[in-house]
Amino acid sequence: MSEFNQYMQRCLQLALKGLGDVAPNPMVGCVIVHNNVIIGEGYHQKYGEAHAEVNAIASVANKSLLAESTLYVNLEPCSHHGKTPPCSDLLIAYNIKRVVVACLDTNPLVAGRGIEKLRNAGVEVFRGILEKEAWGKQWVKKNVFNQ
């Protein structure tokens, strides 16, 4: 599990890059790892634009490696159509077989549905990795924007 912590910590660092630009959405970072090497990174950069998972996948030079990679994200991938399509559908479309999530999305439109959708598609999902730290980052966002 220490490798999970290492890559999730990087997700949290990336997520903070969205501070001030993604509200009212949460700050989210994403890392894609193949054979213990980061091959893609992304974060939610601006409200209404691509989510962290989309940006991380876009940064991967060799998309064929995605099916053999693990995707780390500090917040459960979305499962509904909003300003952007569901990230969970994108992960399934790229045949990503393993996803590590820090915490569930409390948005009632998601709230476990992203993880459920991934698992129903045969994706191995781990959750709760650095969950306390991830919620701390979400709390920073809430304190900054909801004063």
DSSP file with accessible surface (Angstrom, degrees, kcal/mol):
  #  RESIDUE AA STRUCTURE BP1 BP2  ACC     N-H-->O    O-->H-N    N-H-->O    O-->H-N    TCO  KAPPA ALPHA  PHI   PSI    X-CA   Y-CA   Z-CA
    1    1 A M     >        0   0  143      0, 0.0     4,-1.9     0, 0.0     5,-0.2   0.000 360.0 360.0 360.0 -15.0    0.0    0.0    0.0
    2    2 A S  H  >  +     0   0   99      1,-0.2     4,-2.3     2,-0.2     5,-0.1   0.866 360.0  54.6 -63.5 -33.5    3.0    2.4    0.3
    3    3 A E  H  > S+     0   0   71      1,-0.2     4,-2.2     2,-0.2     5,-0.3   0.900 105.4  54.3 -64.2 -36.4    3.0    2.8   -3.5
    4    4 A F  H  > S+     0   0   11      1,-0.2     4,-2.4     2,-0.2    -2,-0.2   0.935 108.9  47.9 -59.6 -45.8   -0.6    3.8   -3.2
    5    5 A N  H  X S+     0   0   69     -4,-1.9     4,-2.5     2,-0.2    -2,-0.2   0.907 109.3  53.3 -62.3 -42.8    0.3    6.5   -0.7
    6    6 A Q  H  X S+     0   0  121     -4,-2.3     4,-1.4     1,-0.2    -1,-0.2   0.939 114.7  39.5 -59.1 -48.5    3.1    7.8   -2.8
    7    7 A Y  H  X S+     0   0   12     -4,-2.2     4,-1.8     1,-0.2    -1,-0.2   0.858 114.0  53.5 -75.2 -32.2    1.0    8.3   -5.9
    8    8 A M  H  X S+     0   0    0     -4,-2.4     4,-2.2    -5,-0.3    -1,-0.2   0.887 104.5  56.5 -68.8 -35.5   -2.0    9.5   -4.0
    9    9 A Q  H  X S+     0   0   78     -4,-2.5     4,-2.0     1,-0.2    -1,-0.2   0.913 105.7  51.1 -60.0 -39.3    0.2   12.2   -2.4
   10   10 A R  H  X S+     0   0   65     -4,-1.4     4,-2.5     1,-0.2    -1,-0.2   0.905 106.0  55.2 -65.3 -38.4    1.1   13.3   -5.9
   11   11 A C  H  X S+     0   0    0     -4,-1.8     4,-2.7     1,-0.2    -1,-0.2   0.920 107.3  50.2 -57.6 -43.4   -2.6   13.5   -6.8
   12   12 A L  H  X S+     0   0    1     -4,-2.2     4,-1.6     2,-0.2    -1,-0.2   0.891 109.2  51.1 -65.3 -38.2   -3.1   15.8   -3.8
   13   13 A Q  H  X S+     0   0   96     -4,-2.0     4,-0.5     1,-0.2    -1,-0.2   0.927 112.9  45.8 -62.9 -44.6   -0.2   18.0   -4.9
   14   14 A L  H >< S+     0   0    4     -4,-2.5     3,-1.5     1,-0.2     4,-0.3   0.903 106.6  59.3 -64.3 -41.4   -1.7   18.3   -8.4
   15   15 A A  H >< S+     0   0    1     -4,-2.7     3,-2.1     1,-0.3    13,-0.3   0.885  96.3  61.9 -56.4 -39.8   -5.1   19.0   -7.0
   16   16 A L  H >< S+     0   0   62     -4,-1.6     3,-1.7     1,-0.3    -1,-0.3   0.737  86.7  74.1 -62.5 -19.6   -3.9   22.1   -5.2
   17   17 A K  T << S+     0   0  113     -3,-1.5    -1,-0.3    -4,-0.5    -2,-0.2   0.732  90.3  59.5 -65.5 -19.7   -3.0   23.6   -8.5
   18   18 A G  T X> S+     0   0    0     -3,-2.1     3,-2.6    -4,-0.3     4,-1.1   0.489  74.1 133.0 -85.9  -2.4   -6.7   24.2   -9.1
   19   19 A L  T <4 S+     0   0   74     -3,-1.7    -3,-0.0     1,-0.3   122,-0.0  -0.239  78.2   8.9 -54.5 124.1   -7.1   26.4   -6.0
   20   20 A G  T 34 S+     0   0   44      1,-0.0    -1,-0.3   121,-0.0    -2,-0.1   0.272 123.5  66.8  91.2 -10.0   -9.0   29.5   -6.9
   21   21 A D  T <4 S+     0   0   87     -3,-2.6    26,-2.5    23,-0.1    -2,-0.2   0.539  92.9  49.2-118.7 -12.2  -10.0   28.3  -10.4
   22   22 A V  S >< S+     0   0    0     -4,-1.1     3,-2.2    24,-0.3    26,-0.2   0.533  78.7 161.5-111.4  -7.3  -12.4   25.3   -9.9
   23   23 A A  T 3   +     0   0   30      1,-0.4    24,-0.2    -5,-0.2   119,-0.0  -0.262  63.7  28.9 -58.9 141.0  -15.0   26.5   -7.4
   24   24 A P  T 3  S+     0   0   91      0, 0.0    -1,-0.4     0, 0.0    -2,-0.1  -0.984 117.6  71.9 -87.2   6.0  -17.6   25.5   -6.8
   25   25 A N  S <  S-     0   0   45     -3,-2.2    -3,-0.1     1,-0.1    22,-0.1  -0.416  90.7-104.1 -72.6 159.2  -16.1   22.2   -7.9
   26   26 A P        -     0   0   32      0, 0.0     2,-0.5     0, 0.0    -1,-0.1  -0.350  34.6-100.5 -78.4 162.6  -13.6   20.4   -5.7
   27   27 A M        -     0   0    0    110,-0.1     2,-0.4    -2,-0.1   -12,-0.2  -0.724  47.9-178.2 -82.4 127.8   -9.9   20.4   -6.4
   28   28 A V        -     0   0   14     -2,-0.5    16,-2.3   -13,-0.3     2,-0.3  -0.996  13.8-171.6-136.3 135.9   -8.9   17.1   -8.0
   29   29 A G  E     -A   43   0A   0     -2,-0.4    45,-1.4    14,-0.2     2,-0.4  -0.904   6.5-164.3-121.5 154.5   -5.6   15.6   -9.1
   30   30 A C  E     -AB  42  73A   0     12,-2.8    12,-2.2    -2,-0.3     2,-0.4  -1.000   6.2-172.4-143.7 139.4   -4.9   12.4  -11.1
   31   31 A V  E     -AB  41  72A   0     41,-2.3    41,-3.3    -2,-0.4     2,-0.5  -0.992   9.8-154.9-131.3 138.1   -1.9   10.3  -11.7
   32   32 A I  E     -AB  40  71A   0      8,-2.9     7,-2.7    -2,-0.4     8,-1.4  -0.967  14.6-166.8-116.5 127.8   -1.6    7.3  -14.1
   33   33 A V  E     -AB  38  70A   8     37,-3.0    37,-2.7    -2,-0.5     2,-0.4  -0.948  11.5-177.1-122.2 131.3    1.1    4.8  -13.4
   34   34 A H  E >  S-A   37   0A  22      3,-2.9     3,-1.3    -2,-0.4    35,-0.1  -0.994  78.4 -16.1-126.6 121.7    2.5    2.0  -15.6
   35   35 A N  T 3  S-     0   0  127     -2,-0.4    -1,-0.1    33,-0.4     3,-0.1   0.905 128.7 -52.8  50.5  47.7    5.1   -0.4  -14.2
   36   36 A N  T 3  S+     0   0  108      1,-0.2     2,-0.4    -3,-0.1    -1,-0.3   0.691 117.7 111.1  63.7  23.0    5.8    1.9  -11.3
   37   37 A V  E <  S-A   34   0A  91     -3,-1.3    -3,-2.9     0, 0.0     2,-0.5  -0.994  71.9-122.7-126.5 130.4    6.4    4.9  -13.6
   38   38 A I  E     +A   33   0A  64     -2,-0.4    -5,-0.3    -5,-0.2     3,-0.1  -0.609  34.5 169.8 -71.1 120.7    4.1    7.9  -13.8
   39   39 A I  E     +     0   0A  41     -7,-2.7    22,-0.4    -2,-0.5     2,-0.3   0.489  63.0  21.9-109.3  -8.7    3.1    8.1  -17.5
   40   40 A G  E     +A   32   0A   4     -8,-1.4    -8,-2.9    20,-0.1     2,-0.3  -0.979  56.6 179.2-159.5 145.2    0.4   10.8  -17.1
   41   41 A E  E     +A   31   0A  61     -2,-0.3     2,-0.3    15,-0.3   -10,-0.2  -0.988  11.6 154.1-142.9 151.5   -0.7   13.5  -14.7
   42   42 A G  E     -A   30   0A   6    -12,-2.2   -12,-2.8    -2,-0.3     2,-0.3  -0.979  17.0-161.4-166.3 166.1   -3.5   16.0  -14.7
   43   43 A Y  E     -A   29   0A  53     -2,-0.3     2,-0.7   -14,-0.2   -14,-0.2  -0.969  41.7 -90.4-148.8 160.2   -5.7   18.2  -12.5
   44   44 A H        +     0   0    6    -16,-2.3   -16,-0.2    -2,-0.3     7,-0.1  -0.669  47.2 179.4 -74.1 114.2   -9.0   20.0  -12.7
   45   45 A Q        +     0   0   86     -2,-0.7     2,-0.3     5,-0.7    -1,-0.2   0.800  55.3  10.4 -93.6 -32.6   -7.8   23.4  -14.0
   46   46 A K  S >  S-     0   0  109      4,-0.4     3,-2.3   -24,-0.1    -1,-0.3  -0.985  82.2 -94.5-154.7 138.3  -10.9   25.5  -14.4
   47   47 A Y  T 3  S+     0   0   98    -26,-2.5     3,-0.1    -2,-0.3   -24,-0.1  -0.205 111.0  16.9 -51.6 132.3  -14.6   25.3  -13.5
   48   48 A G  T 3  S+     0   0   28      1,-0.3    -1,-0.3   -26,-0.2     2,-0.1   0.342 109.2  98.1  86.6  -6.8  -16.6   23.9  -16.3
   49   49 A E  S <  S-     0   0   97     -3,-2.3    -1,-0.3     1,-0.2    34,-0.1  -0.399  85.5 -43.7-106.0-176.1  -13.6   22.4  -18.2
   50   50 A A        -     0   0   31     -2,-0.1    -5,-0.7    -3,-0.1    -4,-0.4  -0.093  60.3-122.7 -51.0 141.8  -12.1   19.0  -18.3
   51   51 A H     >  -     0   0   38     -7,-0.1     4,-2.2    -3,-0.1     3,-0.2  -0.271  30.9 -95.4 -80.1 171.7  -11.7   17.0  -15.1
   52   52 A A  H  > S+     0   0    0      1,-0.2     4,-2.6     2,-0.2   -22,-0.2   0.872 122.9  53.4 -57.6 -41.9   -8.4   15.7  -13.7
   53   53 A E  H  > S+     0   0    6      1,-0.2     4,-2.6     2,-0.2    -1,-0.2   0.908 108.7  49.5 -63.5 -41.4   -8.9   12.2  -15.2
   54   54 A V  H  > S+     0   0   52     -3,-0.2     4,-2.4     1,-0.2    -1,-0.2   0.931 113.0  46.6 -62.4 -46.1   -9.5   13.6  -18.7
   55   55 A N  H  X S+     0   0   39     -4,-2.2     4,-1.2     2,-0.2   -14,-0.3   0.881 112.3  50.5 -66.1 -37.7   -6.3   15.8  -18.5
   56   56 A A  H  X S+     0   0    0     -4,-2.6     4,-0.5    -5,-0.2     3,-0.4   0.938 111.8  46.7 -66.3 -45.9   -4.2   13.0  -17.1
   57   57 A I  H >< S+     0   0    5     -4,-2.6     3,-1.5     1,-0.2    -2,-0.2   0.921 109.5  55.1 -62.0 -41.4   -5.3   10.6  -19.9
   58   58 A A  H 3< S+     0   0   68     -4,-2.4    -1,-0.2     1,-0.3    -2,-0.2   0.815 103.3  56.9 -61.2 -28.5   -4.7   13.3  -22.5
   59   59 A S  H 3< S+     0   0   62     -4,-1.2     2,-0.5    -3,-0.4    -1,-0.3   0.603  81.6 102.8 -81.0  -9.4   -1.1   13.7  -21.2
   60   60 A V    <<  -     0   0    2     -3,-1.5     3,-0.2    -4,-0.5   -20,-0.1  -0.626  56.7-161.5 -78.7 121.8   -0.3   10.0  -21.8
   61   61 A A  S    S+     0   0  106     -2,-0.5     2,-0.8   -22,-0.4    -1,-0.2   0.917  83.6  42.8 -69.7 -44.4    1.8    9.7  -25.0
   62   62 A N    >   -     0   0   79      1,-0.2     3,-1.9   -23,-0.1     4,-0.3  -0.814  66.9-175.1-108.8  93.5    1.2    6.0  -25.5
   63   63 A K  G >  S+     0   0   74     -2,-0.8     3,-1.5     1,-0.3     4,-0.4   0.727  76.7  74.2 -63.1 -21.1   -2.5    5.4  -24.9
   64   64 A S  G >  S+     0   0   82      1,-0.3     3,-0.5     2,-0.2    -1,-0.3   0.761  87.9  62.9 -65.5 -20.1   -2.1    1.6  -25.4
   65   65 A L  G X  S+     0   0   39     -3,-1.9     3,-1.6     1,-0.2    -1,-0.3   0.682  81.6  81.8 -75.7 -16.8   -0.4    1.5  -22.0
   66   66 A L  G X  S+     0   0    0     -3,-1.5     3,-1.8    -4,-0.3    31,-0.4   0.872  83.6  58.7 -59.3 -37.3   -3.6    2.7  -20.2
   67   67 A A  G <  S+     0   0   42     -3,-0.5    -1,-0.3    -4,-0.4    30,-0.2   0.692 111.4  42.5 -67.7 -15.2   -5.1   -0.8  -20.2
   68   68 A E  G <  S+     0   0  134     -3,-1.6   -33,-0.4    -4,-0.2    -1,-0.3   0.161 104.5  91.4-111.4  14.3   -2.1   -2.0  -18.2
   69   69 A S    <   -     0   0    3     -3,-1.8    29,-0.8   -35,-0.1    28,-0.5  -0.653  68.0-128.1-112.3 166.0   -2.0    1.0  -15.9
   70   70 A T  E     -Bc  33  98A  20    -37,-2.7   -37,-3.0    -2,-0.2     2,-0.5  -0.948  19.8-150.2-112.0 131.4   -3.3    2.1  -12.5
   71   71 A L  E     -Bc  32  99A   0     27,-2.4    29,-2.9    -2,-0.5     2,-0.4  -0.899   9.0-163.3-103.3 129.4   -5.1    5.5  -12.3
   72   72 A Y  E     +Bc  31 100A   1    -41,-3.3   -41,-2.3    -2,-0.5     2,-0.3  -0.934  14.6 167.4-111.0 135.6   -5.0    7.3   -9.0
   73   73 A V  E     -Bc  30 101A   0     27,-2.5    29,-1.6    -2,-0.4   -43,-0.2  -0.993  35.4-140.2-149.5 139.1   -7.4   10.1   -8.2
   74   74 A N  E    S+     0   0A   0    -45,-1.4    29,-1.0    -2,-0.3     2,-0.4   0.678  90.3  42.2 -77.7 -13.5   -8.2   11.9   -4.9
   75   75 A L  E    S- c   0 103A  10    -46,-0.3    29,-0.2    27,-0.2     3,-0.1  -0.996  99.6 -92.7-134.8 139.1  -11.9   12.1   -5.6
   76   76 A E        -     0   0    3     27,-2.2    35,-0.1    -2,-0.4     3,-0.1  -0.111  51.5-102.3 -44.4 132.6  -14.3    9.4   -7.0
   77   77 A P        -     0   0    0      0, 0.0    28,-0.1     0, 0.0    -1,-0.1  -0.341  43.2-105.6 -60.6 139.6  -14.6    9.7  -10.7
   78   78 A C        -     0   0    8      7,-0.1    10,-2.5     1,-0.1    11,-0.3  -0.252  27.5-167.1 -67.9 156.7  -17.9   11.4  -11.7
   79   79 A S        +     0   0   17      7,-0.2     2,-0.3     8,-0.2    -1,-0.1   0.190  59.2  71.0-129.3  11.6  -20.7    9.2  -13.1
   80   80 A H  S    S-     0   0   48      5,-0.1     2,-0.6     4,-0.1     7,-0.2  -0.889  80.9-105.5-130.9 160.1  -23.2   11.8  -14.5
   81   81 A H        +     0   0  141     -2,-0.3     2,-0.1     4,-0.1    -2,-0.0  -0.769  56.7 135.5 -85.5 123.3  -23.4   14.2  -17.4
   82   82 A G  S    S-     0   0   54      2,-2.2    -1,-0.1    -2,-0.6     0, 0.0  -0.133  83.6 -31.7-128.9-123.6  -22.9   17.8  -16.2
   83   83 A K  S    S+     0   0  140     -2,-0.1    -2,-0.1   -34,-0.1   -33,-0.0   0.703 139.6  30.3 -72.6 -19.1  -20.7   20.4  -17.9
   84   84 A T  S    S-     0   0   22     -4,-0.2    -2,-2.2   -35,-0.1     3,-0.1  -0.925  97.1 -95.8-132.9 161.2  -18.6   17.5  -18.9
   85   85 A P        -     0   0   88      0, 0.0     2,-0.2     0, 0.0    -4,-0.1  -0.269  60.1 -73.5 -71.1 165.7  -19.2   13.8  -19.7
   86   86 A P     >  -     0   0    5      0, 0.0     4,-1.2     0, 0.0     3,-0.2  -0.382  32.5-151.1 -64.7 128.3  -18.8   11.2  -16.9
   87   87 A C  H  > S+     0   0    1      1,-0.2     4,-2.3     2,-0.2     5,-0.2   0.842  95.6  63.5 -66.2 -33.6  -15.1   10.4  -16.1
   88   88 A S  H  > S+     0   0    0    -10,-2.5     4,-2.0     1,-0.2    -1,-0.2   0.906 101.2  51.5 -59.9 -37.9  -16.1    6.9  -15.1
   89   89 A D  H  > S+     0   0   65    -11,-0.3     4,-2.6    -3,-0.2    -1,-0.2   0.895 108.0  52.2 -64.5 -38.5  -17.2    6.2  -18.7
   90   90 A L  H  X S+     0   0   47     -4,-1.2     4,-1.8     2,-0.2    -2,-0.2   0.924 108.4  49.9 -64.2 -43.2  -13.9    7.5  -20.0
   91   91 A L  H  <>S+     0   0    0     -4,-2.3     5,-2.2     1,-0.2    -1,-0.2   0.903 112.6  47.6 -63.3 -40.2  -11.9    5.2  -17.7
   92   92 A I  H ><5S+     0   0   48     -4,-2.0     3,-1.8     1,-0.2    -2,-0.2   0.920 108.2  55.1 -66.1 -42.4  -14.0    2.2  -18.9
   93   93 A A  H 3<5S+     0   0   73     -4,-2.6    -1,-0.2     1,-0.3    -2,-0.2   0.845 108.9  47.8 -61.4 -33.0  -13.6    3.2  -22.5
   94   94 A Y  T 3<5S-     0   0   84     -4,-1.8    -1,-0.3    -5,-0.1    -2,-0.2   0.333 112.1-122.4 -90.1   6.5   -9.8    3.2  -22.2
   95   95 A N  T < 5 +     0   0   86     -3,-1.8     2,-0.4     1,-0.2    -3,-0.2   0.809  42.8 176.0  58.9  33.1   -9.9   -0.2  -20.4
   96   96 A I      < -     0   0    1     -5,-2.2    -1,-0.2     1,-0.2   -29,-0.2  -0.593  11.2-167.8 -69.1 123.7   -8.2    1.0  -17.3
   97   97 A K        +     0   0  110    -28,-0.5    27,-3.0    -2,-0.4     2,-0.4   0.614  63.2  42.6 -95.5 -13.7   -8.3   -2.0  -15.0
   98   98 A R  E     +cd  70 124A  64    -29,-0.8   -27,-2.4    25,-0.2     2,-0.4  -0.986  58.1 179.1-141.2 128.2   -7.3   -0.6  -11.7
   99   99 A V  E     -cd  71 125A   0     25,-2.8    27,-2.5    -2,-0.4     2,-0.5  -0.994  11.3-159.6-129.9 132.8   -8.4    2.7  -10.0
  100  100 A V  E     -cd  72 126A   0    -29,-2.9   -27,-2.5    -2,-0.4     2,-0.4  -0.964  14.2-172.3-115.1 124.2   -7.3    4.0   -6.6
  101  101 A V  E     -cd  73 127A   0     25,-3.2    28,-1.2    -2,-0.5    27,-1.2  -0.945  21.1-157.4-121.2 135.3   -9.5    6.6   -5.0
  102  102 A A  E    S-     0   0A   0    -29,-1.6    26,-0.5    -2,-0.4     2,-0.3   0.956  75.0  -5.4 -74.3 -52.8   -8.9    8.6   -1.9
  103  103 A C  E    S-c   75   0A   0    -29,-1.0   -27,-2.2   -30,-0.2    -1,-0.2  -0.975  71.1-100.6-146.5 157.0  -12.5    9.5   -1.1
  104  104 A L        -     0   0   49     -2,-0.3     2,-0.5   -29,-0.2     6,-0.0  -0.418  41.1-110.9 -70.6 150.4  -16.1    9.3   -2.3
  105  105 A D        -     0   0   25      1,-0.1     6,-0.6   -28,-0.1     7,-0.2  -0.709  19.4-155.5 -81.4 127.3  -17.7   12.3   -3.9
  106  106 A T        +     0   0   98     -2,-0.5    -1,-0.1     5,-0.1    -2,-0.0   0.552  58.4 117.3 -83.6  -5.2  -20.4   13.6   -1.6
  107  107 A N  S >> S-     0   0   58      1,-0.2     3,-2.5     2,-0.1     4,-1.0  -0.438  70.8-134.1 -60.3 125.3  -22.3   15.2   -4.5
  108  108 A P  T 34 S+     0   0  102      0, 0.0    -1,-0.2     0, 0.0    -3,-0.0   0.749 104.0  63.2 -59.8 -19.6  -25.6   13.4   -4.6
  109  109 A L  T 34 S+     0   0  102    -29,-0.0   -30,-0.2     4,-0.0    -2,-0.1   0.645 122.4  18.2 -76.4 -14.4  -25.3   12.9   -8.3
  110  110 A V  T X4 S+     0   0    0     -3,-2.5     3,-2.8   -32,-0.1    -4,-0.1   0.652  74.0 142.7-115.2 -78.7  -22.2   10.8   -7.7
  111  111 A A  T 3< S-     0   0   52     -4,-1.0    -5,-0.1    -6,-0.6    -7,-0.1   0.805  97.9 -28.6  37.2  56.8  -22.0    9.5   -4.1
  112  112 A G  T 3> S+     0   0   21     -7,-0.2     4,-2.4     4,-0.0    -1,-0.3   0.198 114.9 104.9  96.9 -15.5  -20.6    6.1   -4.8
  113  113 A R  H <> S+     0   0  125     -3,-2.8     4,-2.5     1,-0.2     5,-0.2   0.823  76.3  55.9 -69.9 -31.4  -22.1    5.7   -8.3
  114  114 A G  H  > S+     0   0    0      2,-0.2     4,-2.1     1,-0.2    -1,-0.2   0.942 111.6  42.9 -64.9 -45.7  -18.8    6.3  -10.1
  115  115 A I  H  > S+     0   0    6      2,-0.2     4,-2.9     1,-0.2     5,-0.2   0.918 113.8  52.0 -65.6 -42.2  -17.1    3.5   -8.1
  116  116 A E  H  X S+     0   0  114     -4,-2.4     4,-2.7     1,-0.2    -2,-0.2   0.927 109.2  50.0 -60.4 -43.4  -20.1    1.3   -8.7
  117  117 A K  H  X S+     0   0   68     -4,-2.5     4,-1.0     2,-0.2    -1,-0.2   0.918 112.1  48.1 -62.1 -43.6  -20.1    1.9  -12.4
  118  118 A L  H ><>S+     0   0    0     -4,-2.1     5,-2.5     1,-0.2     3,-0.7   0.945 112.8  47.2 -62.5 -48.1  -16.3    1.1  -12.6
  119  119 A R  H ><5S+     0   0  122     -4,-2.9     3,-1.9     1,-0.3    -2,-0.2   0.896 108.0  55.7 -62.3 -40.6  -16.7   -2.1  -10.6
  120  120 A N  H 3<5S+     0   0  128     -4,-2.7    -1,-0.3     1,-0.3    -2,-0.2   0.767 105.8  53.4 -63.1 -23.9  -19.7   -3.2  -12.7
  121  121 A A  T <<5S-     0   0   48     -4,-1.0    -1,-0.3    -3,-0.7    -2,-0.2   0.345 127.5-100.3 -90.4   3.6  -17.4   -2.8  -15.7
  122  122 A G  T < 5S+     0   0   56     -3,-1.9     2,-0.4     1,-0.3    -3,-0.2   0.572  72.9 147.0  90.6  11.1  -14.8   -5.1  -14.1
  123  123 A V      < -     0   0    8     -5,-2.5     2,-0.5    -6,-0.2    -1,-0.3  -0.642  49.2-128.4 -81.6 133.3  -12.5   -2.4  -12.9
  124  124 A E  E     -d   98   0A 102    -27,-3.0   -25,-2.8    -2,-0.4     2,-0.5  -0.723  31.8-167.0 -80.0 122.7  -10.6   -3.2   -9.6
  125  125 A V  E     -d   99   0A  11     -2,-0.5     2,-0.4   -27,-0.2   -25,-0.2  -0.962  14.5-172.3-121.2 129.7  -11.2   -0.2   -7.3
  126  126 A F  E     -d  100   0A  57    -27,-2.5   -25,-3.2    -2,-0.5     2,-0.3  -0.947  14.4-176.5-112.0 137.5   -9.4    0.6   -4.1
  127  127 A R  E     +d  101   0A 116     -2,-0.4   -25,-0.2   -27,-0.2   -24,-0.1  -0.928  51.3  48.1-135.0 160.2  -10.7    3.5   -1.9
  128  128 A G    >   +     0   0   28    -27,-1.2     3,-1.3   -26,-0.5     2,-0.6   0.498  61.5 150.0  94.8   6.2   -9.8    5.2    1.2
  129  129 A I  T 3  S-     0   0   16    -28,-1.2    -1,-0.3     1,-0.3     5,-0.1  -0.625  85.8 -15.1 -76.9 117.3   -6.1    5.8    0.4
  130  130 A L  T 3> S+     0   0   27     -2,-0.6     4,-2.6    -3,-0.1    -1,-0.3   0.831  90.5 156.4  55.6  36.6   -5.0    9.0    2.2
  131  131 A E  H <>  +     0   0   66     -3,-1.3     4,-2.6     1,-0.2     5,-0.2   0.911  66.8  51.3 -59.2 -44.4   -8.7    9.7    2.7
  132  132 A K  H  > S+     0   0  175     -4,-0.2     4,-1.8     1,-0.2    -1,-0.2   0.930 112.5  46.0 -60.6 -44.2   -8.1   12.0    5.7
  133  133 A E  H  > S+     0   0   88      1,-0.2     4,-1.8     2,-0.2    -1,-0.2   0.890 111.3  52.7 -66.4 -38.7   -5.5   14.0    3.8
  134  134 A A  H  X S+     0   0    0     -4,-2.6     4,-2.0     1,-0.2    -2,-0.2   0.912 108.5  49.3 -65.0 -42.0   -7.8   14.3    0.7
  135  135 A W  H  X S+     0   0   75     -4,-2.6     4,-2.6     1,-0.2    -1,-0.2   0.877 105.9  58.7 -64.8 -33.1  -10.7   15.6    2.8
  136  136 A G  H  X S+     0   0   37     -4,-1.8     4,-1.9    -5,-0.2    -1,-0.2   0.915 105.7  48.3 -60.5 -40.4   -8.3   18.1    4.2
  137  137 A K  H  X S+     0   0   58     -4,-1.8     4,-1.6     1,-0.2    -1,-0.2   0.896 111.0  50.3 -67.5 -38.3   -7.6   19.4    0.7
  138  138 A Q  H  X S+     0   0    6     -4,-2.0     4,-2.3     1,-0.2    -2,-0.2   0.896 107.5  54.7 -64.5 -37.2  -11.3   19.6    0.0
  139  139 A W  H  X S+     0   0  147     -4,-2.6     4,-2.8     1,-0.2     5,-0.2   0.890 101.9  57.0 -65.3 -36.6  -11.8   21.5    3.3
  140  140 A V  H  X S+     0   0   58     -4,-1.9     4,-2.4     1,-0.2     5,-0.2   0.958 107.8  49.1 -56.8 -45.9   -9.2   24.0    2.2
  141  141 A K  H  X S+     0   0   20     -4,-1.6     4,-2.4     1,-0.2     5,-0.3   0.940 111.4  48.2 -60.0 -47.1  -11.4   24.6   -0.9
  142  142 A K  H  X S+     0   0   66     -4,-2.3     4,-2.1     1,-0.2    -1,-0.2   0.911 112.1  48.9 -63.3 -41.1  -14.5   25.0    1.2
  143  143 A N  H  < S+     0   0   68     -4,-2.8    -1,-0.2     1,-0.2    -2,-0.2   0.886 113.1  47.4 -66.8 -37.3  -12.9   27.4    3.6
  144  144 A V  H  < S+     0   0   69     -4,-2.4     3,-0.4    -5,-0.2    -2,-0.2   0.918 123.5  30.2 -70.0 -41.6  -11.5   29.6    0.8
  145  145 A F  H  < S+     0   0   71     -4,-2.4    -2,-0.2    -5,-0.2    -1,-0.2   0.621 116.2  53.9 -99.0 -11.6  -14.7   29.8   -1.2
  146  146 A N     <        0   0  117     -4,-2.1    -1,-0.2    -5,-0.3    -2,-0.1  -0.146 360.0 360.0-116.7  39.0  -17.5   29.6    1.4
  147  147 A Q              0   0  200     -3,-0.4    -3,-0.0    -4,-0.0    -4,-0.0  -0.573 360.0 360.0 -89.5 360.0  -16.5   32.4    3.8
